[in-house]
Amino acid sequence: MRQIIDPRTIDFSAWHGGISTTEEERGEWNNMYSAERTRSLNGYLDRPCDGEIKYLLPFMRQIQGPSLELASGAMRIMMQLALHGYEVHGIEGSPHMIELGQKKIATLPPEVQRRIHVIQGDMRDFSLGRTFGLIMIPFDSLWHNLNEIGAEQCIMAILKHLAPGGIFLIDTPKFDEKAYWWETIKEKFGLALRTETCTHGPFHQAEMLVGSKKTK
Ligand SMILES: C[S@@+](CC[C@H](N)C(=O)[O-])C[C@H]1O[C@@H](n2cnc3c(N)ncnc32)[C@H](O)[C@@H]1O
């Protein structure tokens, strides 16, 4: 039986999390999700995503072609979307998280495995040479280890990969705290933004930012 860890019971004292502000700290994100640091968190990182999937499926139905998930972790969401028949692409920084995900997808039928494509990379700086109708950052990962400079780089990378009429979704519980920053980003890049509630599962609800490029 799957063990579900209540995040409220996790001891985060050894956790490196937080927003990095220096180059040195930014280099650290690759280690944040190392085997050693994630061992006690696997149940949390692998938490059920029924609520998120229910929220995402109508978006998946709307788009042509695959979606792209940034900071795709151990492929928790990608696996479920692939099981629903969708092709999914992901970018993930931690080799350990990719390895955890690969172990899980190896147990899926070959046709489902073939729908999942992950590369190791940095969500602030990647170039896939193609666009997507839906790009998402679930599980509060935009601010997990980035400062405003890094977050803006990430938004620029998203916009570079967004198909005409495409949508991006960012799970962002800190929306109110960062409302001033989103306002600047909205103006700077000509975006339409709104927030919606997405029920995650047993523990909490998230504020989901739904964004797109404004049409002229
Ligand atoms: C909370 S986990 C979320 C994983 C997955 N999206 C999910 O919903 O289960 C955050 C992930 O972000 C990854 N990450 C952090 N900074 C990153 C960056 N700059 N580029 C790519 N991945 C990054 C971490 O390695 C980790 O796997």
PDBQT file of the ligand as one rigid body, heavy atoms in Angstrom, charges set to zero:
ROOT
HETATM    1  C1  LIG A 301       8.516  20.086  -5.583  1.00  0.00    +0.000 C 
HETATM    2  S1  LIG A 301       9.359  19.236  -6.888  1.00  0.00    +0.000 S 
HETATM    3  C2  LIG A 301       8.051  19.145  -8.062  1.00  0.00    +0.000 C 
HETATM    4  C3  LIG A 301       8.164  17.977  -9.001  1.00  0.00    +0.000 C 
HETATM    5  C4  LIG A 301       6.982  17.769  -9.956  1.00  0.00    +0.000 C 
HETATM    6  N1  LIG A 301       6.686  18.951 -10.762  1.00  0.00    +0.000 N 
HETATM    7  C5  LIG A 301       5.738  17.337  -9.231  1.00  0.00    +0.000 C 
HETATM    8  O1  LIG A 301       4.735  18.060  -9.287  1.00  0.00    +0.000 OA
HETATM    9  O2  LIG A 301       5.756  16.291  -8.590  1.00  0.00    +0.000 OA
HETATM   10  C6  LIG A 301      10.389  20.523  -7.533  1.00  0.00    +0.000 C 
HETATM   11  C7  LIG A 301      11.348  20.068  -8.615  1.00  0.00    +0.000 C 
HETATM   12  O3  LIG A 301      11.965  21.208  -9.196  1.00  0.00    +0.000 OA
HETATM   13  C8  LIG A 301      13.275  20.828  -9.640  1.00  0.00    +0.000 C 
HETATM   14  N2  LIG A 301      14.024  22.061  -9.916  1.00  0.00    +0.000 N 
HETATM   15  C9  LIG A 301      14.356  23.039  -9.036  1.00  0.00    +0.000 A 
HETATM   16  N3  LIG A 301      14.962  24.046  -9.672  1.00  0.00    +0.000 NA
HETATM   17  C10 LIG A 301      15.008  23.703 -10.998  1.00  0.00    +0.000 A 
HETATM   18  C11 LIG A 301      15.501  24.343 -12.178  1.00  0.00    +0.000 A 
HETATM   19  N4  LIG A 301      16.059  25.547 -12.122  1.00  0.00    +0.000 N 
HETATM   20  N5  LIG A 301      15.342  23.706 -13.361  1.00  0.00    +0.000 NA
HETATM   21  C12 LIG A 301      14.769  22.480 -13.440  1.00  0.00    +0.000 A 
HETATM   22  N6  LIG A 301      14.297  21.816 -12.351  1.00  0.00    +0.000 NA
HETATM   23  C13 LIG A 301      14.407  22.430 -11.156  1.00  0.00    +0.000 A 
HETATM   24  C14 LIG A 301      13.780  19.996  -8.487  1.00  0.00    +0.000 C 
HETATM   25  O4  LIG A 301      14.884  19.196  -8.826  1.00  0.00    +0.000 OA
HETATM   26  C15 LIG A 301      12.515  19.187  -8.141  1.00  0.00    +0.000 C 
HETATM   27  O5  LIG A 301      12.464  17.955  -8.805  1.00  0.00    +0.000 OA
ENDROOT
TORSDOF 0
